[in-house]
Amino acid sequence: EVVYIPRIPIKPSDVPFGFERLQFPVKLAFTFTINKSQGKCTGLLLDPMCFSHGQLYVACSRGGDPKNLYIYCPNGKTKNIVYPQALK
């Protein structure tokens, strides 16, 4: 899917001279995998549900101290999907 991001003209008013710049409306962000997050202070965004068996458990258990875990779940709940085939 192609998404077009328009450039936005910015005209600062807090400088003694006038100028205009074109800027893309993007924000710098960093990410890493659940497995790489071991021992880190992490936050979880549970907007899409966890997609493999045990992924939610692994994500929650990587931080070590529960005080280092922050979970954002927009609808208030998520599913830890367990496939019956994995339990056989």
MOBELFEN-V634257 format. One record per residue. RES is the residue in one letter. PSI is psi in radians with two decimals (* if undefined). D_LAST is the distance of its C-alpha to the last C-alpha in Angstrom with 2 decimals. Layout:
# MOBELFEN-V634257
res=RES psi=PSI d_last=D_LAST
res=RES psi=PSI d_last=D_LAST
This chain:
# MOBELFEN-V634257
res=E psi=2.34 d_last=38.56
res=V psi=2.26 d_last=41.95
res=V psi=2.20 d_last=43.09
res=Y psi=2.26 d_last=46.76
res=I psi=1.96 d_last=47.77
res=P psi=2.57 d_last=51.46
res=R psi=2.43 d_last=53.73
res=I psi=2.24 d_last=55.41
res=P psi=2.28 d_last=59.07
res=I psi=2.21 d_last=59.67
res=K psi=1.65 d_last=63.28
res=P psi=2.44 d_last=63.63
res=S psi=-0.01 d_last=66.42
res=D psi=0.33 d_last=66.60
res=V psi=2.67 d_last=68.49
res=P psi=-0.01 d_last=72.26
res=F psi=2.80 d_last=71.84
res=G psi=2.42 d_last=69.97
res=F psi=2.87 d_last=67.16
res=E psi=2.41 d_last=64.07
res=R psi=2.65 d_last=60.80
res=L psi=2.25 d_last=57.91
res=Q psi=2.44 d_last=54.50
res=F psi=2.33 d_last=50.93
res=P psi=1.25 d_last=49.21
res=V psi=2.76 d_last=46.23
res=K psi=2.40 d_last=44.93
res=L psi=2.34 d_last=43.73
res=A psi=2.65 d_last=40.08
res=F psi=2.66 d_last=37.69
res=T psi=2.81 d_last=33.92
res=F psi=2.87 d_last=31.31
res=T psi=2.84 d_last=27.58
res=I psi=-0.75 d_last=25.28
res=N psi=-0.52 d_last=24.71
res=K psi=-0.14 d_last=28.51
res=S psi=0.15 d_last=29.21
res=Q psi=2.21 d_last=28.43
res=G psi=0.05 d_last=31.25
res=K psi=2.78 d_last=33.06
res=C psi=1.99 d_last=34.32
res=T psi=2.78 d_last=32.25
res=G psi=2.51 d_last=32.22
res=L psi=2.29 d_last=29.43
res=L psi=1.93 d_last=30.31
res=L psi=0.79 d_last=27.66
res=D psi=-1.00 d_last=29.51
res=P psi=2.52 d_last=26.80
res=M psi=2.72 d_last=23.39
res=C psi=2.40 d_last=20.91
res=F psi=-0.01 d_last=19.16
res=S psi=2.76 d_last=16.02
res=H psi=2.19 d_last=13.16
res=G psi=0.01 d_last=15.01
res=Q psi=-0.72 d_last=18.34
res=L psi=-0.75 d_last=20.24
res=Y psi=-0.82 d_last=19.21
res=V psi=-0.78 d_last=20.25
res=A psi=-0.73 d_last=23.43
res=C psi=-0.48 d_last=24.40
res=S psi=-0.14 d_last=23.81
res=R psi=-0.48 d_last=25.87
res=G psi=-0.32 d_last=29.25
res=G psi=-1.43 d_last=29.36
res=D psi=2.19 d_last=31.82
res=P psi=-0.39 d_last=30.87
res=K psi=-0.25 d_last=34.53
res=N psi=0.19 d_last=33.91
res=L psi=2.21 d_last=31.40
res=Y psi=2.20 d_last=32.78
res=I psi=2.22 d_last=30.70
res=Y psi=2.02 d_last=32.33
res=C psi=1.76 d_last=30.57
res=P psi=-0.67 d_last=33.16
res=N psi=0.13 d_last=31.88
res=G psi=-0.12 d_last=30.97
res=K psi=2.78 d_last=27.20
res=T psi=2.95 d_last=24.17
res=K psi=2.31 d_last=20.50
res=N psi=1.74 d_last=17.77
res=I psi=2.20 d_last=15.42
res=V psi=2.13 d_last=11.71
res=Y psi=2.18 d_last=9.65
res=P psi=-0.56 d_last=6.98
res=Q psi=-0.51 d_last=5.56
res=A psi=-0.32 d_last=5.65
res=L psi=-0.07 d_last=3.82
res=K psi=* d_last=0.00
